[in-house]
Amino acid sequence: MGSPEAQVSSLGGSVVSEDVTPEFLLERVSGGDRPAFTQLYERFSARVFGLANRILRDPSQAEEVAQEIFLEIWRRAARFDRARGSATSWIMTLTHGRSVDRVRQSQASRVRDLRSSVDNFDRDVDSVADSVVDQADAVEVRECLDTLTPLQRESITLAYFGGHTQREVGEMLGAALPTIKTRMRDGLIRLRDCMGVPA
């Protein structure tokens, strides 16, 4: 039967063997071999998506990252170096790095939005929110949000992560502006306490 590489060569570039190594597929992809890319995608798409989703905890963002990774593989396959590790390691390292970058970008964006929204609060509420933002960690914030009442969590989520003003939040929830301010202030204080931020 011959080696997987020989099987591929004898078929004029069509990759059909399950025994073909990822390293060999990457080499073929670096030369523009679309069937090799298709097989590489079929082998790794679930793993790439799975890793991205574990890091991002957001299937839609994980899907975007997976698409970006395979586009990068198509463009940069020639940069793969067998001497520095396996193809699997290379692909999963790309995925991990891109996913972590996306998390950092998302956190930075949320923190910027939170800081911007805080400007609409009364001064005492500002100090609480700033303390929370200064120690913001995506996982911790998510866990602490779960400790709030549904109304507090909904108000804070709409304002800080949805980008709505307090007045807009009040209109969306059918509550008066003073009620929304109180709800958000109390929620921020509970967030501060949950995250262990000094008063």
C-alpha positions in Angstrom: 0.0 0.0 0.0 2.9 2.4 0.7 3.2 5.3 3.1 0.4 7.8 3.5 2.5 10.4 1.7 2.9 8.0 -1.2 -0.8 7.4 -1.3 -1.5 11.1 -1.5 1.1 11.6 -4.2 -0.3 8.8 -6.2 -3.8 10.4 -6.1 -2.6 13.7 -7.6 -2.9 15.7 -4.4 -6.3 14.4 -3.2 -6.0 13.6 0.5 -8.1 10.5 1.4 -6.1 8.4 3.9 -7.0 8.7 7.6 -3.3 7.7 8.3 -1.9 10.9 6.8 -0.2 12.8 9.6 -1.3 16.4 10.6 2.4 17.4 9.9 2.1 16.1 6.3 -1.3 17.9 5.9 0.2 21.2 7.0 3.0 20.8 4.5 0.5 20.2 1.8 -1.6 23.2 3.0 1.5 25.4 2.8 1.6 24.6 -0.9 -2.1 25.6 -1.4 -3.5 22.1 -1.3 -7.3 22.6 -0.6 -8.1 18.9 -0.1 -5.4 18.7 2.6 -6.8 21.8 4.2 -10.3 20.3 4.2 -9.0 17.1 5.9 -7.1 19.2 8.4 -10.3 21.2 9.2 -12.3 18.0 9.6 -9.8 16.6 12.0 -9.3 19.7 14.1 -12.4 21.9 13.9 -14.1 20.3 16.9 -10.9 20.4 19.1 -10.2 24.0 18.1 -13.8 25.1 18.9 -13.8 23.1 22.1 -10.6 24.7 23.4 -11.7 28.2 22.4 -15.1 27.7 24.0 -13.6 26.5 27.3 -11.5 29.7 27.5 -14.1 32.1 26.2 -17.3 30.5 27.6 -19.2 31.9 24.7 -20.0 29.6 21.7 -20.5 32.5 19.2 -17.1 34.0 20.1 -15.5 30.5 20.1 -16.9 30.0 16.6 -15.3 33.3 15.4 -12.0 32.3 17.0 -12.1 28.9 15.3 -12.7 30.6 11.9 -9.8 32.9 12.5 -7.5 30.0 13.4 -8.2 28.1 10.3 -7.8 31.2 8.2 -4.5 31.7 9.9 -3.5 28.0 9.3 -4.3 28.5 5.6 -2.1 31.6 5.4 0.7 30.6 7.8 1.1 26.8 7.3 4.5 27.4 5.8 5.7 28.7 9.1 5.1 25.4 10.9 8.4 23.8 11.9 8.4 20.1 12.7 11.6 20.6 14.7 9.8 22.8 17.2 6.9 20.5 17.9 3.9 18.6 16.5 1.3 20.0 14.2 -1.3 19.4 16.8 0.6 21.4 19.4 1.1 24.2 16.9 -2.6 24.4 16.0 -3.8 24.2 19.6 -1.2 26.8 20.7 -2.5 29.2 18.0 -6.0 28.5 19.3 -5.1 29.1 22.9 -3.2 32.3 22.2 -6.0 33.8 20.0 -8.6 32.8 22.6 -6.7 34.4 25.5 -6.3 37.6 23.4 -10.0 37.7 22.8 -10.7 37.3 26.5 -8.3 40.2 27.3 -9.9 42.4 24.6 -13.3 41.6 25.9 -12.4 42.3 29.5 -10.7 45.5 28.6 -13.7 46.7 26.6 -16.1 45.8 29.5 -13.9 47.6 32.0 -13.8 50.7 29.7 -17.5 50.6 29.4 -17.9 50.2 33.1 -15.6 53.2 33.8 -17.5 55.3 31.3 -20.9 54.4 32.8 -19.7 55.1 36.3 -19.4 58.8 35.4 -23.3 58.9 35.5 -23.4 57.8 39.1 -23.5 59.9 42.2 -20.0 60.4 43.8 -20.5 57.7 46.5 -21.5 55.2 44.0 -18.6 56.1 41.8 -16.1 55.1 44.5 -17.7 51.7 44.9 -17.8 51.0 41.2 -14.2 52.2 40.7 -13.1 49.8 43.4 -14.9 46.9 41.7 -13.5 47.8 38.3 -10.0 48.1 39.6 -10.1 44.4 40.7 -12.3 43.2 37.9 -11.8 39.6 36.9 -14.3 38.2 34.3 -14.9 34.9 36.2 -15.1 36.5 39.6 -17.4 39.3 38.4 -19.7 36.7 36.7 -19.8 34.6 39.9 -20.5 37.7 42.1 -23.2 38.9 39.7 -25.0 35.6 40.4 -25.2 36.5 44.1 -27.3 39.6 43.3 -31.1 39.7 43.2 -32.5 39.3 39.7 -33.5 43.0 39.6 -30.0 44.2 40.7 -28.3 41.8 38.3 -30.6 42.8 35.4 -30.0 46.6 36.0 -26.2 46.3 36.3 -26.0 44.0 33.3 -28.0 46.3 31.1 -26.1 49.4 32.2 -22.5 48.1 32.3 -22.5 45.2 29.8 -25.3 46.4 27.6 -24.1 50.0 27.3 -27.5 51.5 28.4 -27.9 54.7 30.5 -29.7 54.5 33.8 -32.7 56.2 32.2 -32.8 53.7 29.4 -32.5 50.8 31.9 -35.5 52.3 33.8 -37.5 52.5 30.6 -36.6 48.9 29.6 -37.5 47.5 33.0 -40.5 49.8 33.6 -39.0 51.3 36.8 -38.5 54.9 37.9 -35.0 56.4 37.6 -34.5 56.8 41.4 -35.5 53.1 41.8 -32.9 52.1 39.2 -30.2 54.2 40.9 -30.9 52.6 44.2 -31.0 49.1 42.7 -27.7 49.6 41.0 -26.0 51.3 44.0 -27.1 48.4 46.3 -26.0 45.9 43.6 -22.6 47.5 43.3 -22.1 47.4 47.1 -22.9 43.7 47.1 -20.5 43.2 44.2 -17.8 45.0 46.2 -18.4 42.9 49.2 -18.5 39.7 47.2 -15.2 40.5 45.5 -13.5 41.5 48.8 -12.9 45.1 47.7 -12.3 47.4 50.8 -15.1 49.9 51.4 
